[in-house]
Amino acid sequence: MSPIPARPAALRDTSWMDKDNDRHWRSARAPRVPVDPGLFLKRLRNALNEPALTFRSSVRPRRVVTYVRTLPDVDPKPMQALLRVEAARRGWEVRKWHELVDACGPQAPQACEQWLKARKLLHEGFADGVLVLDRSHISRNDPEYEVELRFVHERQCFTALVHPESAAA
């Protein structure tokens, strides 16, 4: 059997490759619709909370840490009462030493002493989740808030908000 001779260079038509490649790159560069950060963070929190909220213990109710961050001159008692009512409505247990208040104002979460205590309680298994009024009590900064959500999730715990993230967050 004799080998098949190669086609002469003049007969090889590879122009289709350029057209196909050009069509691919034009469609790949289509403008992307920006995702609203508030909606993204709400969906992320719900997805990260799902494993922790799916399991339900028949032995004890879920224990939560309530956390309030205020300015130094603001009374946190009404907010704490609201969190206690919400926890009771959801059937969660809040112990007195799980009610944490920071009067540090708008700082990074890592700079707030009581938030670090909440993280420690979650990490050591003394609580199953953290309950806050809204995301600003953890952080107004999107990347910092996402880091804290992921930290809580990695401890197989959940982050619950009384007022969920909004599209304008």
N, C-alpha and C positions, 0 to 999 in steps of 0.2 A: 504494500500500500504506500503510495507516495504522499508526502506531506502536502497540505493545501497551501498554495502560495498566498502570501499576504497581499491584501488589497493595496493598490498604489495610493499614495498619500492624497492624490487629487480626488480619489473616489470616496475617501473617508469623510463622512459628514458628521461633525460633532456639534453643529450649531444648536441642535435641540437641547444639549446639556446647558448651554448658556441661557437659553430661553426658560428652561425649567427652573434653573437655579435663580434667575432673576425674579420669576413669578413667586417662588418660595420666600425670598427675602422681602419682597414688597408686602406680602401678606403677614409676615412675621413682625414687621415694623408698624403694624397698625396701632393707633393710639390706644392706650389702656385706660379704662375707666377707673378713676381713683376711688379707693375704698374709704368710706367714712371711718375715721379713727374710733369714734364712739361705738359704732356698730361692730367694728372689728374686735374691739376689746370686750364687748358684751358677748359676742359669739365665742371668743377665746375663753372667757371665764366660764361660760356654760359648758364648753367642751372639756375644760380641765376639771370642772366640778363633777362631771357625770360619774366617773368611777367611784369617787368618795360618797356620792349621794345614792348610788345604786345599792350598795350594801346596807342592809338594815339589821342591827343587832337586836336579838330577842331578849337579851339580858339587861340592857340599860339604854336609856335615851341618849341621843347625841349630845355631847358636851361642847359648848361653844364659848369662845372668848368674845366678849363685846368690847369694842375698841372705839373710843371717841378722841379725835384730835381737835383742839380748840385754840383760840387765841388766849393769852394769859388772863385777860379780863372778862372772859365769857364763862357763864355758869354751865357746867356740863350735865347737871342733874336731869333737866328735861330730856336731853338726848339719851342719857342712860336709861331713863324710864321707858322711853319709846322702844329702845332696843330690847329691854326686858319683856315688854308686851309682845313684840314681834317674835322673840325666841319662844315665849310661851304659846303663841298662836301656832307656831310651826312644830311644837312638841319637843323643843330642845331644852336642855338643862343649862342654866347659867349659875355657876357658883360665885359667891361674893368675891373671892380672890381672882375670879376670871373677868371682873369688870375693870377694864384698864382705861385710864384717861391720860392723855398727853396735852399739856398746855404749851406746846413748843411752836405753834403757828405753822406757817407754810415752809417746812423744811423737807429735806430728803428723808424718806422713811428710816434709813439707817442711822440718822442723827437723832431719832426720837427714842428715848429710853423705854417707854412703855410698849412701843411697837416691837422693839427688840425682845422684850419680855414675852409678848404675844407669840413671836416667832419661836422662842425657846419652848413655850408651852406646847405649841404644835409639834415642834421637832421631837420633844421628849414623850409625846403621846398623852399628855394630860388633857388635851382638847382635840376634838375632831374637826373643828373649823373655826373661822372667825366671822363675826357678824358686825357690819358697820352700816352707818346710815347711807352713805354714798361713797363713790370712789375717791372723792377729795379727802376723805379721812385717812386714806392710805397714801395717795399721791395724786397731784393734778398733772404731773409730768407723765406722758404716755409710756416712754421706755421704762421709767422707774416703776410704774404701776404694773407693767407687764412682767418685770423681774420678780416683783412680790407675788403676783399670781402664780408664776411658775414655781417659786420657792414653796408656796403652800401646797401646790399640786404634787411636787416631788416628795412631800411628807405624807401623801395619801390623805390629805385634808381638803377642805373646801373653803371658798370665800363667798359669803352671802352678803348681799346688799339689800337694804330696805327699799331704796330708790335706785333701780338699775341704771347703767350707763345710758345716756341718751345720744341721739345722732349728733347733737350739737355739743357734746362733752369736750 
